[in-house]
Amino acid sequence: MSTIEVRKITKRFGEFVAVRDVDLSVAAGEVVCLLGPSGCGKTTTLRMIAGLERATAGEVVIAGRRMNELRPEKRNIAMVFQFYALYPALTVGQNIAMPLHYERISTAEIAGRVDRVADILHLRDVLDRMPGQVSDGEKQRVAVARAIVRDPNCFLFDEPLSRLDVELRHSMRGQIKAVLADLSKATVIVTHDQLEALTMADRIAIMREGLIEQVGTPHEVFARPANVFVASFIGTPQMNLIDAELKAYGNGKATVSFDQQDVDLGVDPAVEGLRPGRITVGVRPRAFSVVPEHTADAVEAMAELIEPMGAETLIHARTRTGSDIRVVVPRDKRVKVGEALHLVPDPAQTHVFAEDGRAVRA
């Protein structure tokens, strides 16, 4: 069975702890993305799974077998790196076939496997070309083909699309996702690109400073962030995170004060368990409604910058004490710079984070 488990793995470089007590399970056929900012430990975690780094503590288990003492070539994994690492003196077909020469299979079977993956990744027409004669997108597909031409226990991808332009990234995301869906292999993809993770992953593990902050489906990490960091990291434009003071809770609403305004917000009933004090209110830019006049549940702000985004418009607004608020409205909603706005957050999409940064919800 193609599965990956990491159990309390830790990696230290001298006094520096790069990864701390990480637990993660990846089922057969599941794609899990390790997502986070540079230096958060995601690539180090991947390298420990691959055997390129030795874990200081904890266990790496692949296909039910402990791998800690095994060298990378003994783990039966396929890895695609950020850099294509193609052999320049070999044709595309020879590059794809290279891993098979170590499996002691016939020339006919090697040719058959190369032809199959070439068809899957639309490389049939370039098999006889040299790497220098194909595009960057084709080079990336060759690197993927070289990985899937074998029958490994699992697949590991380290920033596989980071060197491609925007258009190629878009097409390659779909192609790689389609290929992986047919392979029934546990797959881990490292990326710093949230769009890549949201579109390619079955689940996302969001990392910061060597720790996993949250693991969930793309919808879960977007709609129910576990803490302020996840809320700020997932979503474009970024979620509005407003420092506030919780004054009271009643009838399903919390009275909060920020920027010299008292606002009655519809929030999760779990907020009732909080004591009055400092909180953070999170509202995504698309979760605001612009209403014509002030109401008890409206935040007052002034439009300072208008950014057309095609079907939508991004408004940068500022409250009376200088806090920034981003609001996304439909293109036909006309707003002018300097206009006073009354912004009502959708109660179903209003998040409250306690003073320690953790989400408060039932």
C-alpha positions as CSV (number, residue, x, y, z in Angstrom):
1,M,0.0,0.0,0.0
2,S,1.4,3.4,-1.0
3,T,1.2,5.5,2.2
4,I,3.5,8.0,4.0
5,E,3.6,8.6,7.7
6,V,5.9,10.9,9.6
7,R,5.7,10.6,13.4
8,K,7.1,13.3,15.6
9,I,10.0,14.0,13.3
10,T,12.4,16.7,14.4
11,K,15.5,18.1,12.6
12,R,18.2,20.1,14.3
13,F,21.1,21.8,12.7
14,G,23.3,22.4,15.7
15,E,21.2,24.6,18.1
16,F,18.7,25.5,15.4
17,V,15.5,23.5,15.2
18,A,14.3,23.4,11.6
19,V,11.4,21.0,12.1
20,R,9.8,20.2,15.4
21,D,7.6,17.2,16.3
22,V,5.8,17.0,13.0
23,D,3.1,14.4,12.5
24,L,1.6,13.8,9.1
25,S,-0.2,10.9,7.3
26,V,-0.7,10.7,3.6
27,A,-3.1,8.0,2.3
28,A,-2.7,6.0,-1.0
29,G,-3.9,8.2,-3.8
30,E,-3.9,11.4,-1.7
31,V,-2.0,14.5,-2.5
32,V,-0.9,16.6,0.5
33,C,0.8,20.0,0.0
34,L,3.3,21.3,2.5
35,L,2.6,25.1,2.3
36,G,4.4,27.9,4.1
37,P,6.8,30.8,3.8
38,S,10.4,30.4,3.0
39,G,12.4,28.9,5.9
40,C,9.3,27.3,7.6
41,G,10.7,23.7,7.3
42,K,8.6,22.3,4.5
43,T,11.5,21.3,2.2
44,T,13.5,19.9,5.2
45,T,10.5,17.8,6.0
46,L,10.3,16.5,2.4
47,R,14.0,15.8,2.4
48,M,13.6,13.7,5.6
49,I,10.9,11.7,3.9
50,A,13.2,11.2,0.9
51,G,16.2,10.3,3.1
52,L,18.2,13.2,1.9
53,E,18.3,14.5,5.5
54,R,18.5,12.2,8.5
55,A,15.8,13.0,11.1
56,T,17.2,13.9,14.5
57,A,14.2,12.3,16.2
58,G,10.9,10.6,15.1
59,E,10.0,8.1,12.4
60,V,9.5,8.1,8.7
61,V,7.3,5.2,7.6
62,I,6.6,4.5,3.9
63,A,4.3,1.7,2.7
64,G,4.2,0.5,6.3
65,R,8.0,0.2,6.7
66,R,10.2,2.3,8.8
67,M,12.7,4.1,6.6
68,N,15.0,6.0,9.0
69,E,18.0,3.8,8.5
70,L,17.5,3.3,4.7
71,R,19.4,5.4,2.1
72,P,17.3,7.3,-0.4
73,E,17.8,4.8,-3.2
74,K,16.5,2.0,-1.0
75,R,13.2,3.8,-0.2
76,N,11.6,3.2,-3.6
77,I,10.4,6.8,-4.0
78,A,10.2,9.1,-7.0
79,M,11.2,12.7,-6.5
80,V,10.7,15.7,-8.8
81,F,13.0,18.7,-7.9
82,Q,12.6,22.4,-8.4
83,F,15.4,22.2,-11.1
84,Y,14.7,19.8,-14.0
85,A,18.2,18.1,-13.7
86,L,17.9,16.6,-17.2
87,Y,20.9,14.9,-18.8
88,P,21.8,17.4,-21.6
89,A,23.5,14.7,-23.8
90,L,20.5,12.4,-23.8
91,T,17.3,12.8,-25.7
92,V,14.0,13.4,-24.0
93,G,13.1,9.7,-24.4
94,Q,16.4,8.6,-23.0
95,N,16.0,10.9,-20.0
96,I,12.6,9.4,-19.2
97,A,13.9,5.9,-19.6
98,M,17.0,6.4,-17.4
99,P,15.5,5.1,-14.0
100,L,14.3,1.9,-15.7
101,H,17.8,0.8,-16.6
102,Y,18.4,0.0,-12.9
103,E,15.3,-2.3,-12.8
104,R,16.7,-5.1,-15.0
105,I,13.7,-5.1,-17.4
106,S,13.7,-5.7,-21.1
107,T,14.3,-3.1,-23.8
108,A,10.8,-3.7,-25.1
109,E,9.2,-3.1,-21.7
110,I,11.3,0.1,-21.2
111,A,10.1,1.4,-24.6
112,G,6.5,0.6,-23.7
113,R,6.6,2.4,-20.4
114,V,8.3,5.5,-22.0
115,D,5.6,5.5,-24.7
116,R,2.8,5.3,-22.1
117,V,4.0,8.2,-20.0
118,A,4.9,10.2,-23.1
119,D,1.2,9.9,-24.2
120,I,0.0,10.9,-20.7
121,L,2.1,14.0,-20.6
122,H,1.9,14.9,-24.3
123,L,5.6,14.4,-25.0
124,R,5.3,12.0,-27.9
125,D,6.4,14.6,-30.4
126,V,9.6,15.6,-28.6
127,L,11.0,12.1,-27.5
128,D,13.8,12.4,-30.0
129,R,14.8,16.0,-29.2
130,M,17.5,17.1,-26.8
131,P,16.6,18.9,-23.6
132,G,18.0,22.2,-25.1
133,Q,15.5,21.9,-27.9
134,V,12.3,21.9,-25.8
135,S,10.5,24.5,-23.9
136,D,10.5,25.0,-20.1
137,G,7.1,23.5,-19.8
138,E,8.1,20.4,-21.7
139,K,11.3,20.1,-19.6
140,Q,9.1,20.1,-16.5
141,R,6.9,17.4,-18.0
142,V,9.9,15.3,-18.8
143,A,11.0,15.5,-15.2
144,V,7.5,14.4,-14.1
145,A,7.5,11.6,-16.7
146,R,10.9,10.4,-15.5
147,A,9.4,10.1,-12.0
148,I,6.1,8.3,-12.9
149,V,7.7,5.9,-15.5
150,R,8.6,3.7,-12.5
151,D,6.3,2.2,-10.0
152,P,7.5,3.7,-6.7
153,N,5.9,3.6,-3.3
154,C,5.2,7.4,-3.4
155,F,5.9,10.7,-5.1
156,L,7.7,13.7,-3.7
157,F,7.6,17.1,-5.5
158,D,9.8,20.0,-4.3
159,E,8.5,23.3,-5.8
160,P,7.9,21.6,-9.1
161,L,6.4,24.7,-10.9
162,S,8.4,27.6,-9.4
163,R,10.6,28.1,-12.4
164,L,7.7,28.4,-14.9
165,D,5.8,31.5,-16.0
166,V,2.2,32.2,-14.9
167,E,0.6,30.6,-18.0
168,L,2.7,27.5,-17.9
169,R,2.1,27.1,-14.1
170,H,-1.7,27.2,-14.8
171,S,-1.6,24.4,-17.4
172,M,1.0,22.3,-15.5
173,R,-1.1,22.4,-12.3
174,G,-3.9,20.7,-14.2
175,Q,-1.8,18.2,-16.0
176,I,0.1,17.1,-12.9
177,K,-3.1,16.8,-10.9
178,A,-4.7,14.7,-13.6
179,V,-1.7,12.4,-13.8
180,L,-1.5,11.9,-10.0
181,A,-5.3,11.2,-9.8
182,D,-4.7,8.0,-11.9
183,L,-1.7,6.7,-10.0
184,S,-3.1,5.9,-6.5
185,K,0.2,6.9,-4.9
186,A,0.7,8.9,-1.8
187,T,2.1,12.2,-2.9
188,V,3.7,15.2,-1.0
189,I,4.2,18.5,-2.8
190,V,6.2,21.3,-1.3
191,T,5.2,24.8,-2.4
192,H,5.1,28.4,-1.2
193,D,2.4,29.2,-3.7
194,Q,-1.1,29.0,-2.0
195,L,-2.9,28.9,-5.4
196,E,-0.8,25.8,-6.3
197,A,-1.7,24.2,-3.0
198,L,-5.4,25.1,-3.1
199,T,-5.8,23.7,-6.7
200,M,-3.7,20.6,-6.5
201,A,-4.0,19.2,-3.0
202,D,-6.6,16.9,-1.3
203,R,-5.3,18.3,2.0
204,I,-2.9,21.1,2.9
205,A,-0.4,21.2,5.8
206,I,0.4,24.8,6.6
207,M,3.8,25.2,8.3
208,R,5.5,28.0,10.2
209,E,8.8,28.0,12.0
210,G,9.1,24.2,11.8
211,L,5.6,23.4,13.1
212,I,2.4,22.4,11.3
213,E,-0.2,25.0,12.2
214,Q,-3.2,23.3,10.5
215,V,-3.9,20.3,8.3
216,G,-7.2,20.3,6.3
217,T,-8.8,20.3,2.9
218,P,-8.4,23.4,0.8
219,H,-11.9,24.5,1.8
220,E,-11.3,23.9,5.5
221,V,-8.1,25.9,5.7
222,F,-9.7,28.8,3.8
223,A,-13.1,28.8,5.5
224,R,-12.1,27.7,9.0
225,P,-8.5,28.8,9.7
226,A,-7.2,27.5,13.0
227,N,-5.4,30.7,13.9
228,V,-4.4,34.2,12.9
229,F,-1.3,33.0,10.9
230,V,-3.3,30.6,8.7
231,A,-6.0,33.2,8.2
232,S,-3.4,35.7,7.1
233,F,-1.5,33.3,4.9
234,I,-4.4,31.7,2.9
235,G,-6.5,33.8,0.6
236,T,-6.0,36.6,-2.0
237,P,-6.6,39.4,-1.2
238,Q,-5.5,38.7,2.3
239,M,-8.1,38.4,5.1
240,N,-8.7,41.6,7.1
241,L,-7.4,41.1,10.6
242,I,-8.7,43.8,12.9
243,D,-7.5,44.3,16.5
244,A,-10.5,44.8,18.7
245,E,-11.9,44.6,22.2
246,L,-14.7,42.3,23.1
247,K,-17.2,44.1,25.3
248,A,-20.1,41.7,25.5
249,Y,-22.0,38.9,23.9
250,G,-25.7,38.3,23.6
251,N,-28.4,37.2,21.2
252,G,-25.9,35.7,18.8
253,K,-23.9,38.9,18.5
254,A,-20.7,40.2,20.0
255,T,-20.3,43.9,20.8
256,V,-16.8,44.8,19.8
257,S,-14.9,48.0,19.8
258,F,-12.2,49.0,17.3
259,D,-11.1,52.3,15.9
260,Q,-13.4,54.2,18.2
261,Q,-16.4,52.3,16.9
262,D,-18.7,49.9,18.7
263,V,-20.1,47.3,16.3
264,D,-22.5,44.4,16.9
265,L,-21.1,41.4,14.9
266,G,-22.8,38.1,14.2
267,V,-20.2,35.6,15.3
268,D,-19.8,31.9,16.3
269,P,-21.6,31.1,19.6
270,A,-18.4,29.9,21.1
271,V,-17.4,33.6,21.6
272,E,-19.8,33.6,24.5
273,G,-17.2,31.6,26.5
274,L,-14.6,34.4,26.1
275,R,-14.0,37.0,28.8
276,P,-14.1,40.7,27.7
277,G,-10.7,41.7,26.4
278,R,-8.5,41.8,23.4
279,I,-9.5,39.8,20.3
280,T,-8.8,39.8,16.6
281,V,-11.7,39.9,14.1
282,G,-11.1,38.4,10.7
283,V,-13.2,39.1,7.7
284,R,-12.3,38.2,4.1
285,P,-12.5,41.1,1.6
286,R,-15.4,39.3,-0.3
287,A,-17.4,38.9,2.9
288,F,-18.3,42.6,3.3
289,S,-21.5,44.1,2.0
290,V,-21.5,47.8,1.2
291,V,-24.8,49.3,2.6
292,P,-26.1,52.8,1.9
293,E,-26.2,54.0,5.5
294,H,-24.8,53.3,8.9
295,T,-26.2,50.4,10.9
296,A,-25.3,48.8,14.3
297,D,-23.4,46.0,12.5
298,A,-21.5,48.2,10.0
299,V,-17.9,49.3,10.1
300,E,-17.3,52.9,8.8
301,A,-14.3,53.6,6.5
302,M,-13.3,55.8,3.6
303,A,-12.3,54.5,0.2
304,E,-8.7,55.5,-0.6
305,L,-7.7,53.4,-3.6
306,I,-9.7,51.6,-6.2
307,E,-8.2,48.6,-8.1
308,P,-10.2,47.1,-11.0
309,M,-9.7,43.3,-11.2
310,G,-11.9,42.5,-14.2
311,A,-15.2,41.0,-12.9
312,E,-14.5,42.5,-9.4
313,T,-13.1,45.7,-7.9
314,L,-10.8,45.8,-4.9
315,I,-11.3,48.8,-2.6
316,H,-8.6,49.8,-0.2
317,A,-10.4,51.7,2.6
318,R,-9.2,53.3,5.9
319,T,-11.0,53.7,9.2
320,R,-11.1,56.9,11.1
321,T,-8.0,55.9,13.2
322,G,-6.0,54.7,10.2
323,S,-6.6,51.0,10.0
324,D,-6.7,49.5,6.5
325,I,-9.6,47.4,5.3
326,R,-9.7,45.6,1.9
327,V,-13.1,45.1,0.3
328,V,-13.9,43.2,-2.9
329,V,-17.2,44.2,-4.7
330,P,-18.7,43.3,-8.1
331,R,-17.5,45.3,-11.0
332,D,-20.9,47.1,-11.4
333,K,-20.7,48.4,-7.8
334,R,-19.6,52.0,-8.3
335,V,-17.4,53.4,-5.5
336,K,-15.3,56.6,-5.7
337,V,-12.1,57.6,-3.9
338,G,-13.0,59.6,-0.8
339,E,-16.4,58.0,-0.5
340,A,-17.6,57.1,3.0
341,L,-18.4,53.4,3.2
342,H,-20.6,51.4,5.6
343,L,-19.3,47.8,5.6
344,V,-21.4,45.0,7.0
345,P,-19.5,41.6,7.5
346,D,-21.3,38.4,6.7
347,P,-21.8,36.7,10.1
348,A,-21.1,33.2,8.6
349,Q,-17.7,34.5,7.4
350,T,-16.7,36.6,10.5
351,H,-13.9,34.9,12.4
352,V,-12.9,35.7,16.0
353,F,-9.4,34.9,17.3
354,A,-8.6,34.9,21.0
355,E,-5.7,36.9,22.4
356,D,-3.4,33.9,21.8
357,G,-4.3,33.9,18.1
358,R,-6.4,30.7,18.1
359,A,-9.8,30.7,16.4
360,V,-12.8,30.7,18.7
361,R,-15.5,28.4,17.3
362,A,-17.9,25.7,18.4
